[in-house]
Amino acid sequence: MAKIYPSGWQELNFSSDASREIDTLNLLSQNLDNNYSIYHGVHWTRLESKNFSAYGEIDFAIVGPSGKLLLIEQKSGNLEETEFGLHKKYNDKTKNVAFQITRNSNGLQHGLHKIFGKQNIYVENLLFCPDYIVQKMGSAGIPSERIIDATRKTNLVEIIKSILSSEEIDTDRVKKLHLYLTDALEIVPEVSSIIGQIETLYTKLSGGLANWAQRIECNPFRLRVIGTAGSGKTQLAMSVYRDSIKSGRKPLYVCYNRPLADHIASIAPEGGEIATYHQLADRIAKKIGNPINYKSSKPFLEMEKVMNNYYPTLTDCFDDLIVDEGQDMSQQWADNLQRLIKPSGKAWWLEDPLQNLYSRDVVELKNWVTLKSEFNYRTPRDMLSEINLILNLKTPIESISPIAGSPIDVVFYSDQQDLISKTTQAIDMAIEMGYKEKNIAVLTYRGRENSSLTPYTQIGKYTLHAPQQQYDSHGNTIYSDGDIEIDSVHRFKGRAAACIILTEIDFTNLDENVIRRIFVGATRATTKLIMVMSKRSKDALLSKSN
C-alpha cells in the first residue's frame, strides 16, 4: 500500500464535492506499493515580485522510488470544450484547465528549485477526468497522452506506474521531496487531538497563523495573537517552539489547562520547557528550595505567591516565551511571565476572547504588536454557519475549512436520568455514522465538579476514558480505562476530535457565559457535532430567536 500524506483521511466524512477525489485516493493507495508516496490536497504559495501572492492547489502529487514527481489534476463531472481548450465551470466562473495545470505546476516547481538548486527536477503532469470523454484531444490544450478521460480511467494506475517506474532508486531525492511537500501541505502535529490517542493526527492549515505570524518583524519581538477557535493558535505555538529549539534557543511554553500542557509535552521535542502556570510555579518553588506544601488549604495560592516574588537571573531566563490560552491568564500572571524572557528574547501571547470561560479581565500588554485572525480552519463550513445561527453571534465566525461537513444533530433530554439515555443515544448515532470510538469525544457543558456524568466510567455499552479525582506520584490525573474520551468543555479547550458530543447543555438564558461555553465545545469538532440539550434550553433558544 502506498504511503499517504496527510494521514487520517479514511476516518473523515467529506462533502460530496471532495468525495470523488477521496475515491481516487483510495484507489491509488490500494494499488500502488509502499515505494510510492501520495500527497493529496497540496497547497502552494509563492510570493511574487509585485507585492501579491499566487495561490494554487494540486489534487495529488505522487513521488516514485527514483524521485520522479507526478502531479495529477482531477476534474470530476462535466467539462466544456471550446476553441480555447478544456474548461471547467465552478458556480458562476469558468476556468481554463490547461492554464490551471500549468500555473499550479510552475508554482510548485518554483519552490522545488530552492531545494534542489541546479539539479534536474523530473516533474510530470496528468489530467484525470473520470466522468468526461474528451471529443477533440488535439484542441484540449493538453498533450493527449497526458489526459486520462472516462475511456481510460481504468488504466489510471498502470499509466502512473509507467510514468514513474525506474530501475534507479534515489532515496536522497525522495527524502528531499518529502520534506518539501509536507511543508507545502503545512502538516504540523495536531495538538488538538484527543489526549491518549495513539496515532498523531495531522491537519492542513491553508495560509494560517503558522505561516504568516512568524513573518512579522518588531523589536523587541512582542506579538499578541488574537485568533478565533480553529485559527491555528496552538499549531503556531508548536511551530514557534520547534523552530526555537532548532535554532539552539530555549523556549518556554505556558498554558492554563493541564490536559493541554500534558499533551503538548508528549509530542514536543526536547530542549525547552512546557508547563501550566501553576506547574511552572511548582518547579520554581522546588528549584529555589521552597517546595509547595500540598497539604495546606490553598496550595495554588502558595504557587502564585512564589511566582509573584520570583526574579530570575539571566541564566534562568528563556529565549522564547509562548503563552497559549492567554484569555485565561490574569494581569499579575502576565507580568510575572514576562520577567522570564531574556532581553533579546521573543514573546508570543495567544488568546481568544470568545473562549474566556473564567470571565477574566483583558490582560494589558503595553507596546505589543497585535495580530488578529478571524478565520476558522478546523470547523466545517456548514457546521460553523449553524453555530453562528444558534448562538446569534454579534460577529459571526467565518470558516474556510475545505470540508463542508454535515448538519448538527440535536437530541433533547427531559431530566437527569434521561440525560444518560440520550447521551448514549448520541454515541450510538456517531457509531452508526461510521465514527470509531477513538475519534469520539463526549464533552459536558458543565464542569466536572458539577456534572451528573462525573461518576460514570461506562454508559450503555460504552466504556469511558474519564478523569478521576486521583493523581499519580507526579501529579498527573489518573483516567479510567475506557474507549471513549469524556471530559468537560473547560478541560478540553485547545484540543479537538473528529466527532464531538456536547452534552448536558442546560440553561434558561442565552447570556455571554452560555454562548462562550457552547462555542468552545462546539468548535472542538472537526467533522461532526451532536448536541444533547435540555428542553428548557431549547425554549430559551427559541425565545431568543423571537
N, C-alpha and C positions, 0 to 999 in steps of 0.2 A: 504494500500500500504506500502511496506517495505521502511525503511529509507535507502537512498543510499549515500555513501561517496566515492569519492568527488561528489558534485552536479554539475549541468551544462552539464552533459554528453548527454542529449537529444538534445541539441542545436548545437552539433558539428558534422562536417562531417568527418567520419573516413575512413581510407583506407580500401580496401577490405579485407586485412588480419586480420583486427580487427573487421570487421562488424559482424562476427558470434558471437563473444563474446558479442557484444552490443545487438544482438538479444536475447542471453541468459539472459543478464542483464535486458532487458525489460520484458522478461517472468517472471523472479523471482520477479521483483519489483511489477508486477501486481497481482501475485498470492500468495505472502507472505504478511501477515498483518504487521502493524507497531510495533509489538512485535519483529520483526526480523530486524537486521541491516546488510546491504551488503556492503562490502568494496571491490572495484574492482581495479585490477592492483596494488596489494600490493607489493611494492619492499622492500626487506630486505637487510641489510648489516651487516655482522658480522666480526669483526676483529679477525683474527686467531693469534695464538702464534708465528708463524714462519714468521712474518713480511709481510703477504699478506692478502688480504681481499677476502671474498667469497661473491658473489652476486647471487641473485635469484629473481624470480618473481612468484607470485601466482596469478592466474587469478581471483579467488573470495574467499573471507573469509566471512563466514556468522555466525553471533552471534545470538543464540536463547535466549529466555527470561530467561533461567536458567543460562546463561553464558557459555553454551557449544559452542565450536568453530568448524566449519566445513570448511575445505579447499578444494576447487574444482579446479582441473587442467583440462582445456578444450583442447582437441586436435581435431581440425576440419580437414576434409579431410581424406586422406588415411593413414593407418598405416601399418607397416610391422611386421609380427610375425616370430620371429627367435627362435633358440634354447636357446637364452639368454633373451627372453622375448619380449615385445612390443617395437617397435622403431618408431620414427617419423623422417622423413627426412626434413632437412632445407637446401635448396640450395645444397651445396656440403658436408654438415655434417649430420650425423645420430646420434640421441640421444636416450638413453635408457629411456623410460617413467617412469618406476618404480623407477629408480635412481633419476630422476628429482624430482618426488613427494617426495621421502624420504629426499632428500637433502634440498628441499625448506621447508618441514615441520620441519625438525630438526633445520634449520636456524631460523625459526620464533619462535620455542619453546625455543631456546636458549635465546632470548630476553624476552620471557614471564616469564621465571624463575626469571629474575631480578625484575619483577614487583610483582609476586605472592609468591616468596620465596619457602617455603616448602609446600604451598597449592597445592592440586591436580589440574592439568590442564587437562581439557577434550578437546582433540583435535582429530577430526576425519578427514579422507581424502576420497575424491571421484575422480575417473577419469571419465570424461564425454567426450565421443567421438560420437557425434551425426550423423556422416556420415559413420561410420565403424561398421561392425559386427565382433566381436571377435570370431574366429573359435575355439580356444583352450583356454578356460578360465583358466585351470589349469597351463598352461605354460606361462601365461602373466606376471608372476612375481608380480601380484597384486591380493589380495583376490577377488574372483568373485562377492561377494555381494557388493563390492566397485567399480565395473565397471558398468557404465551406457552407454551401446552402442546403436546403432541405433534401436535395437529391443525393448529397454526400455526407449527411450528418452522422450516419452510422460508421463512417470511416474516420471520424474525428481523432480518435485515439491513435490509430495507425499513422495518420498523417503527422501528428505531433511527434511520434517516435521517429519517423523518417527524417524530420527536420532536425531534431535534437540528438539523434543517435550518433555515436562516435566511439571509436576504439580507444581514443585518448581520454584519460581521466585527470582532471585538473582540480584537485581539492582546494588549492590556494585560491583559484579564481572563484570557485563555488562559495568558499567562505567569505570572500570579499563581497560577492553579490548578495549573500545572505545578510551581512551586516548593513549593506546599503538599503536593501529592500525592506528589512524590518524597521529601519529608521524611516523610510518613506511611508510605511504603514503607520508610523508613530505608535508602535507597540510598546507599552510600558506595563509593568505589573499592576493589575487591577487591585489596588489596596482596599477597594470597597467590597471585595469578595467575602463570603461568609467565613468567619474565623473557624479554623479547624478543617476547612475544605482542603483535601489533599492536592488536587490539581490547581495550579495557579492559573487563574483566568486572565485573559488578555483583552484589552479594549483598544479601540481605534478612535483617536480624537482628531477630528478634521479641523486643523487650524486652531487648536485650543491653546489654553494657557501655557502648557508645557513648551510650546513653540515660541510664542510671542513675548511672554513676560520676561524671559531671560535676555531679550534683545534690548531692554531698556537700560540706559546709562544715566547714572546720577552719582554724585559724590558729596557726602558719604552715601553708600548704597543703602537706602531705606525704602522698601517698597511695600505698600499696603494693597493687597488684592481683595477686592470686594466682588465675590462671584456667587452666582446662584447655585443651587443644588445641581450636580451633574456637569458643572462647567469645567471640572478638571483640577480643582484646587489641590486635592491630596496627591493627584498624579504629578502636578507641578512640584509639590513639596518633595516627593520622592526623586524626581529628576534633578532638582537642585541638590539634594542630599548626596546622590550618587556622583554627580559632577564635582561636588566639593571634595569627596574622597579621592576621585581620580586625579584631581589637581594637587593632591598632597596636603589638603587642608583638613581641619577637624570641624565637622558640623554638629550642631545640637538641634534635634527635632523635639518640640514640645507640643502636646495636645491636651485636651481636657479629659477625654474618655479613655479609661484603662483598656477596654477591649480593643480600641483602635491602636493604642500605643503598643499593646502586645502583638498585634498582627503586623504592624509596621516593623517591629523588631525581628519578627520571624522571617521576613523576606528581604530586609535591607542588608547591604554589605557591611562588613566590619570596618571600623575606623572612625566611627562617630558615636554619638550618644543619643538614645531615644528614651523618652520618659513622659509621663504626665507631669503636671506642675508639682503635684504632691510627691510623686515618685522621686523627682529631681531633688526636692527638699529633703526627703528621707536619706538619699545618697549623700547629699552635702552634710547633713547632720552627722552621719557616721564618719565622714571624712575628717570633720573638724573635732571629732571625739566627743560629740554630744548627741548620741543616738536618741531617737524618739521613743518615749515610753508609751507603748500601745495599750497599756493597762490603765492609762489616765482616762478621764472622762471625755477629753476633747483632743485626741492625738492630731487631728488635721489642723486645728488651730496652732498646735505646737510647731507643725511643719511650716505653716505660714509665717510664724514669728522668726523661724530660722532664716527663711528667705528675706524677710524684711531687714534683717541685721547682717546679711552676708555681703561682704565686699571682696570679691576675688582678686588675687594677684594676677598679673598679666599672663603668667604661665597657666593659670587655671581658666583663662577665658577661651572662647571659641572663635574660630574664623568665620563661621556662618551660623546664624540663628534662624530657625524656621519655626514659626508658631502657627499651628493648624487649629481650627475651631476657635479663632480669636474672639468671636462674639460671646464665648462662654468665659472669657477671662475678665478680671477686674482691673481697674486702673493701677492699683498697687502691684498686682502681679506683672503687668506690662512693664512698669518702671523697674521692678526687680530683675526681670529677664533681660532688659536692655543693658544692665550692668555686666552681663556675662559676655558681651561682644568685645573683641579686640578693637582698638582704634581704627585699624584698617579693615575690619570685618564687614560682612554684609548681613542685612537683616530682612527677613520676609515675614509679613503678617497676613495670614489668610483668614477670611471671615465671610459669613453670610448672615445679614441681619434677620432674614426670614427664618433662620434656624436658631434664633436666640430663644431657647426653651426655658431659660432660667431668668428671663427678664432683667438681664444685666444692663447697666448703663453703658453707652457707647464709649469705648476707650479713646482717649485723645492721644494722638501720635503727632507731635509737632514737627513740621518741616519734612514730613514723609511724602514721597510721591505716591499718588493713588491711581490704581488701575481698576476699572470696573469691567466685569464680564457678565453679560445678562443672558447668555445663550446656554442652554442645557443640551449637552451632547449625549447624555445617558438615557433619559426618559423618552420612550417612543412618542412620536408627534401627536397621534390621536389621543393617547393616554394623557399627555400633558394638557391638551386642549380641554379635556373633560375635567381635569383637576382645576384648571383656571376657572371653568364654569361653575363647578361645585362650590369652590371656596370664594367665588366672586372677588378675585384678587384685584386690588386697585391698579396694580401694574402687572398685567399678565406676563408670565414667563414663556419665552419662546424656545421651542425645541427644534434643533436642527439635526436630530438623530436620523440616520439613514433608514431606520425602521419605523414603519407606521404604527405597528402594534395592534392590539385587539382591544375592544371596548372594556371598560372597567365593569366587573361584576360586583353587585351589591347584594348581600344577604342580611336580612333583618332578624334580630332576636328580641324576645319579649322580657326575659328575666335572666338571672344569673345561671340557672340550670340550663335554660335554653341556649345560653351563650356557648357552653361546651359542645352541645349538639351541633350548633350552626358553625362553629369553628372547625369541627371535624368534617362537616359537610363541605366547607370551603376547601379543606385539604383534599377531600375526595374529588372535587371538581378539578383541582390542579393536576392530580394524578391522572384523571381521565383525559385531560388535555395533552398528556404526554410528558409532563414535567417529572423529573426524578426527584426523589426525596431530598437529595443533597443540594438541589437547586431551589428548594422552597424554604422560605423563612417566615415564621409567624411572629408578627410584632404586635405587642399590646399597646394600645393608645395610652393606657395608664402606666405609671411607674411600677417596677417590680414589687415595691413595698405595698402597694395598694391594689395590685391586680388579683382578680379571682383565679387567674391561671397559674400563679406562682407555685402553689403546692404540687402541681401536676408534672409528672415525668412521662406520662402517657395519656393520650386522649383517643378514644376509639381504639383502633388497631395500630396507631402510630406512636412510636417511642420518640421522646423529645430530648434534644441536646439543650438542657436548660441550666442556667447559672444557679448554683446553690448558695446558701448563706454560710459557706465554709471556704477556707483558704488553705493552700499548702504552705510549706515552710518558707517559701519565697514570697508569700503574699499574693500568689496568683489565685484567681477564682477557680473553684472546683465545679465542673459541669457534670450533669448526669449523662449516662451513656445512652444516647439516642440518635435517631437518624435525621430528625427534622429540627433545625435551629429554631429556638424560641427565645425572645428577649423583648425588652421594652424599646420604644421609639428612641428614648433618651440615650440608651446604651448602644444603639445600632447606628447612630449618626456617623457619617464618614464611610459607611460600608454599603453593600448592595447585594441583591440576589436576583436571579432571573425571574422568580415568581415571589411576590410579597403578598402575604395575607395579613392585612391590617385589621386587627380585631379589637373587640371591647371598646369600640368608639361610642362614647356616651356623653352627651352634653345637652343643655337646654337653651344655650345661647351661643351663636357663632361669633364669639369675640376673637380678639387678636391672638390670645394664647391657644385657643382651639384651632384656629387657622394654621398657626405655626406647627402645631403638633401633627395635624393631618398632612400638611405639606411635606414635612420631614419624612414621615412614614411612607407616604405615597411615592415620593421621588426616590425611594430606595429600590424600586422595581425597575429592572432593565427590559423586561418584555411583557409581564403580566401583573395586574393588580386586582386582588379580590378584597372587598371591604366588608367586614362584619360589623353592623351598626345597629344600635338600639332603635326601637320605633320612635321614641321621643326625639332622638337626634334627627330622624327623617322629618318629623314635624317641624323641628327648628330650622332645618334647611329650606323646607317649603315656605315657611313664613318669611324667611329672609329673602327668598327669591321674589316673593309677592310684595 
